[in-house]
Structure formats: C-alpha cells, structure tokens
Amino acid sequence: MSVELSDLAKAMRRGDLIPYLGPGVLAPVVDLETGTAMPADSDSLILAMNKGRPMSKRLMWEFPRAAMDVELKRGRSAVTRFLDSTYGQRQWTRAPLHDWLAELRPHYVIDINRDTQLQDSYADQPHTLIRGIARIAGTEYRFRIHAYDGNRYQEIEQDQVDPGLPILFKPLGSPRPDATYIASDADFVDYLTELMGGFGLPRFLKEYRVGRQYLFLGLRLTRDTERMVLADVIYAASEPAGWALIPAPTDKERRYCEKKNIQLIEADIEDLLAADGFAVNDRVTAEAGAAEAGC
C-alpha cells in the first residue's frame, strides 16, 4: 500500500484527517448485562427491530426499507421507540476505536451510527453537536445544533456556534439530548434531498470541510444510502479525499472508491490501532472483568 497505517495514525494525531465512522466501529460492542452484540449494521438492526426474526427478502435488503415497513404498519414512533431503547436505555461496552478517539480528541468527527459513544467520549468538555432531522415542519434546514457546556446540551442557531469547539456530526441522529433519527426510506428521501440542496449542513461546516481529507473507518461502501450520505457530507474534499480501511473489499467498493478519489486500504480498525500502539486487548479485558465483577 502507498500509505502505511502508522502514517494514517500519525496524521490522525496531528489532526490532519477527519474520522468518518461507520457501523463496523461498533462491531466489538456488547450489552453489559446480556453480552449480546450491539445492532449497528443494516442486518443486525433489522433483526433487532423484528425481535430476532428475519423479515422478507425485500425488507432485509436495507434497514431504511424495513423501518419504512414498520412505520407504515405501526407508526413512525415505533421506529423511534426501538432506536431509543437500543441506544438510549441499554448499557454497552466501549468500542476500542471510540476509546482511541477519546484520547486523540479530533476537532471534527462524522459518525453515521445512532449510538452515543462518540458523545460519551466528549462528555467532559464543551463541544458542538449537529444531528440530522427529516420531515420536520417549520424549518428549511435538515439539522439541529446543540451546544454542550460540559454539563448539559442547549439548542442553538448556527450563528451562535463557537468555531473553536470540537464538532460532533451525527447525520443519522442519536437519542441524546432528545431523540431524533434518520431511519426510514421516507426520512432518507427528505434528508438526502435537502442535503443535496444545501440545507443539510450549517454554513460554518460547509466552509470548514473545503479541502479536508478523511479516514473512513468501519464503513462498507456497498449500500447506496450510506454512499449518498457520504458523497454529500464530504463534498469539496481534497485530493485524494481520504483513505478507507476495508478488509476484503468488493469490486463495487473498489469502483466507488476510485470514483470518489478515496484511497482503499485492505485493513481493519484493529490494524490501525495496532499500528498506533494502542493496547486494545488490555482495555477490552479490563472492561469485561469490571462488568463481570459488577454482576
């Protein structure tokens, strides 16, 4: 590979790269009480939402499609309740990648997961939280901004943002400080339409992203929905736009990375952390032991 993982780790520590987090970041995370894996990718979310049972082949294709089916049958609130109970009401182990980021404290992080681990990593310092919204009347924008003062969140307008504070961007939402999610097909249609139209990002973020480079972690680039979000969020990136760590990439992923000028590296998150000398096994073992002792 033309770029070594150690070089990417050093660039992250210098603040030269913007981490872009996908579902694979949460692969090692388990429920502290039951030991079950946190649902994060499309298939695991569908199964969890349907109480462990597969849905029809058509609905299993992608979580937004399955969520749309649930919404049509049981209402939008049913999807929100599922995501709230999953990410807002259960206790989970920490993802090693999030522990690493908590040590690095990047200025800007993009996280397309709906959990709160990124927010937990910055819970001891002021920051700006931006989350996507959809199908909301009374505003032309498709985001909400909250300022965190080290103790609580307060919703603010984009002109009130302190540009010196870290920026946590969660396009698909989270349960904290209150629940807002992009989940169903209808949500994505509305959100992506406004994102492409320029209303999905605050002005200061559009300016900040120009000429930046990204490190895509835990993100498989096989699904159109996630690729469309990525393309608009990283618009005006540098050349190359960044590096994607994807073990055993598909031909589809190779073509997409080439099209978007993203350098593909056949490695995974644990390889990056090892290249940086981050002791994942010790931390995971200690956390598991603490959880077991508390049982």
C-alpha positions in Angstrom: 0.0 0.0 0.0 1.2 3.5 -0.8 0.4 4.8 2.7 1.3 3.0 5.8 -1.2 2.6 8.7 1.3 4.2 11.0 1.3 7.2 8.7 -2.5 7.5 9.0 -2.4 7.1 12.7 0.2 9.9 12.9 -2.0 12.1 10.6 -4.9 11.5 13.0 -2.9 12.5 16.0 -1.8 15.7 14.1 -5.4 16.5 13.3 -4.8 16.2 9.5 -7.6 13.7 8.9 -11.3 13.8 9.8 -12.6 10.4 11.1 -15.8 9.2 9.3 -17.3 6.4 11.4 -19.5 3.6 10.1 -21.3 0.6 11.7 -18.1 -1.5 11.8 -16.7 0.7 14.6 -19.3 -0.8 16.9 -18.7 -4.5 16.0 -16.9 -5.3 19.3 -19.5 -3.7 21.5 -21.8 -5.9 23.6 -24.6 -5.4 26.1 -23.1 -5.2 29.6 -25.9 -7.4 31.0 -26.6 -9.9 28.3 -23.4 -10.0 26.3 -25.4 -9.6 23.0 -23.8 -7.6 20.3 -25.0 -4.0 19.7 -27.1 -3.8 16.5 -25.4 -1.3 14.2 -25.2 -2.5 10.6 -28.3 -3.0 8.4 -28.9 -6.7 9.0 -28.4 -6.6 12.8 -30.7 -3.6 13.1 -33.5 -5.3 11.1 -33.2 -8.4 13.2 -33.2 -6.5 16.5 -36.2 -4.3 15.4 -38.1 -7.5 14.5 -37.3 -9.3 17.8 -34.6 -11.5 16.2 -36.7 -12.7 13.3 -35.7 -12.1 9.7 -38.1 -10.1 7.6 -39.0 -10.8 4.0 -36.1 -10.8 1.5 -37.3 -7.5 0.1 -37.2 -5.8 3.5 -34.0 -7.4 4.6 -32.2 -5.6 1.7 -31.6 -2.5 3.8 -32.6 -1.1 7.2 -34.4 2.0 5.9 -36.7 -0.2 3.8 -37.5 -2.4 6.8 -38.0 0.7 9.0 -40.4 2.1 6.5 -42.5 -1.1 6.6 -42.6 -0.8 10.4 -43.5 2.8 10.2 -46.4 2.2 7.8 -47.8 -0.6 9.9 -47.2 0.8 13.5 -46.3 4.4 13.0 -43.1 6.4 13.0 -43.0 6.4 16.8 -42.5 2.6 16.7 -39.1 3.0 15.0 -38.2 5.8 17.3 -39.0 3.7 20.4 -36.9 0.9 19.0 -33.9 3.1 18.5 -34.4 4.8 21.8 -34.5 1.5 23.7 -31.5 0.2 21.8 -29.2 3.2 22.1 -30.6 5.3 24.9 -31.7 2.8 27.5 -29.2 -0.1 27.5 -25.6 -0.2 28.8 -22.9 -1.2 26.4 -19.2 -1.9 26.5 -17.0 0.7 24.8 -15.7 0.3 21.3 -11.9 0.4 21.2 -12.0 2.9 18.3 -14.0 5.3 20.5 -11.5 4.9 23.3 -8.8 5.8 20.8 -10.7 8.9 19.6 -11.3 9.9 23.2 -7.6 10.0 23.6 -7.0 11.9 20.4 -9.9 14.3 20.6 -10.3 15.2 16.9 -11.7 18.6 16.2 -14.3 17.3 13.8 -15.8 13.7 13.8 -18.5 12.4 11.5 -20.4 9.4 12.9 -23.2 7.8 10.9 -24.2 5.5 13.8 -27.1 6.4 16.1 -25.5 5.4 19.4 -24.0 7.8 22.0 -20.4 6.5 22.4 -18.9 9.5 20.5 -20.9 11.9 22.7 -19.7 10.0 25.8 -16.1 10.5 24.6 -16.6 14.2 24.7 -18.8 14.3 27.8 -16.1 16.1 29.9 -15.6 19.0 27.6 -17.7 21.6 25.7 -18.5 20.7 22.1 -20.9 21.3 19.3 -23.4 18.5 18.4 -25.0 18.5 14.9 -27.7 15.9 14.1 -29.7 15.3 11.0 -33.5 15.7 11.0 -36.2 14.8 8.5 -39.8 15.6 7.8 -39.9 18.5 10.2 -42.3 21.4 9.6 -41.4 25.0 10.3 -37.7 24.9 9.1 -36.0 24.7 5.8 -32.9 23.1 7.4 -32.4 19.4 8.0 -30.2 19.7 11.1 -30.3 20.7 14.7 -27.4 22.1 16.6 -26.8 21.8 20.3 -24.0 23.4 22.4 -22.6 21.3 25.2 -21.1 23.3 28.1 -19.6 20.3 29.9 -22.8 19.6 31.8 -25.8 19.9 29.5 -26.9 20.5 26.0 -28.7 23.6 24.8 -30.1 24.0 21.3 -28.6 27.0 19.4 -28.8 28.6 16.0 -25.9 28.1 13.6 -24.7 31.7 14.0 -24.2 31.0 17.7 -21.7 28.2 17.2 -18.3 28.6 18.8 -15.9 27.6 15.9 -13.2 26.7 18.4 -15.1 23.9 20.0 -14.9 20.3 18.8 -17.7 19.4 16.3 -19.5 16.1 16.5 -21.7 15.5 13.4 -24.2 12.6 13.6 -26.1 12.8 10.4 -28.5 9.9 11.3 -29.2 11.2 14.8 -29.0 9.9 18.4 -31.1 9.7 21.5 -29.3 12.5 23.3 -30.2 15.1 24.4 -33.5 14.2 22.8 -34.4 11.6 20.2 -34.0 12.5 16.5 -33.3 9.9 13.9 -33.0 9.4 10.1 -34.2 5.8 9.8 -36.9 5.0 7.2 -36.9 5.4 3.5 -39.1 8.5 3.9 -36.6 10.0 6.3 -33.7 9.4 3.9 -35.6 10.8 0.8 -36.3 14.0 2.7 -32.9 14.3 4.3 -30.9 13.5 1.2 -32.9 15.8 -1.0 -32.2 18.7 1.4 -28.6 17.7 1.9 -28.1 17.8 -1.9 -29.9 21.1 -2.0 -27.5 22.6 0.6 -29.9 22.6 3.6 -28.4 19.6 5.4 -25.3 21.3 6.8 -24.8 24.5 8.6 -22.8 27.2 6.8 -19.8 27.0 9.1 -19.4 23.3 8.4 -19.6 23.8 4.6 -16.8 26.3 4.9 -14.7 24.1 7.3 -14.9 21.0 5.1 -13.3 22.5 2.0 -10.0 20.9 1.1 -10.2 18.4 4.0 -9.2 14.7 4.0 -11.0 11.9 5.7 -10.3 8.5 7.2 -13.2 6.1 6.7 -13.5 3.5 9.5 -15.9 0.7 9.9 -17.8 1.7 6.7 -18.6 -0.8 4.0 -19.4 1.1 0.8 -21.9 -1.4 -0.7 -25.1 0.4 0.1 -26.4 3.3 -1.9 -28.0 5.1 1.0 -24.7 5.3 3.0 -22.8 6.2 -0.1 -25.2 9.1 -0.9 -24.8 10.5 2.6 -21.0 10.2 2.3 -20.8 11.9 -1.1 -22.7 15.0 0.1 -21.1 15.3 3.5 -17.5 15.2 2.2 -18.2 17.5 -0.8 -15.3 19.8 -1.7 -12.8 17.4 -0.1 -9.1 17.5 -1.0 -7.4 15.1 -3.5 -7.3 12.4 -2.6 -10.5 12.7 -0.5 -9.1 10.3 2.1 -8.4 6.7 2.9 -10.9 3.9 3.6 -10.0 0.9 5.7 -11.9 -2.0 4.2 -10.9 -5.6 4.6 -11.6 -7.8 1.6 -13.3 -5.0 -0.4 -15.8 -6.0 -3.1 -15.5 -4.9 -6.8 -18.3 -2.4 -6.1 -16.4 -0.8 -3.3 -13.3 -0.6 -5.3 -15.1 1.2 -8.2 -16.8 3.6 -5.8 -13.5 4.5 -4.0 -11.9 5.1 -7.4 -14.8 7.3 -8.5 -14.7 9.4 -5.3 -10.9 9.6 -5.2 -10.7 7.6 -2.0 -7.6 5.5 -1.4 -8.6 2.0 -0.5 -6.5 0.1 2.2 -7.2 -3.5 2.8 -7.0 -3.4 6.6 -9.4 -3.0 9.5 -9.7 -0.9 12.6 -7.7 -3.1 14.9 -4.8 -2.9 12.4 -4.8 0.8 12.6 -4.9 0.8 16.4 -2.1 -1.7 16.5 0.0 0.5 14.2 -0.5 3.3 16.6 0.5 1.1 19.6 -3.0 1.4 21.1 -3.4 -1.5 23.6 -6.9 -2.8 22.6 -6.8 -6.2 24.2 -5.7 -4.9 27.7 -8.6 -2.3 27.7 -11.2 -4.8 26.5 -10.1 -7.4 29.0 -10.2 -4.9 31.9 -13.6 -3.6 30.8 -15.0 -7.2 30.6 -13.6 -8.0 34.0 -15.1 -5.0 35.6 -18.5 -5.8 34.0 -18.3 -9.4 35.3 -17.4 -8.2 38.8 -20.4 -6.0 38.8 -22.8 -8.8 38.0 
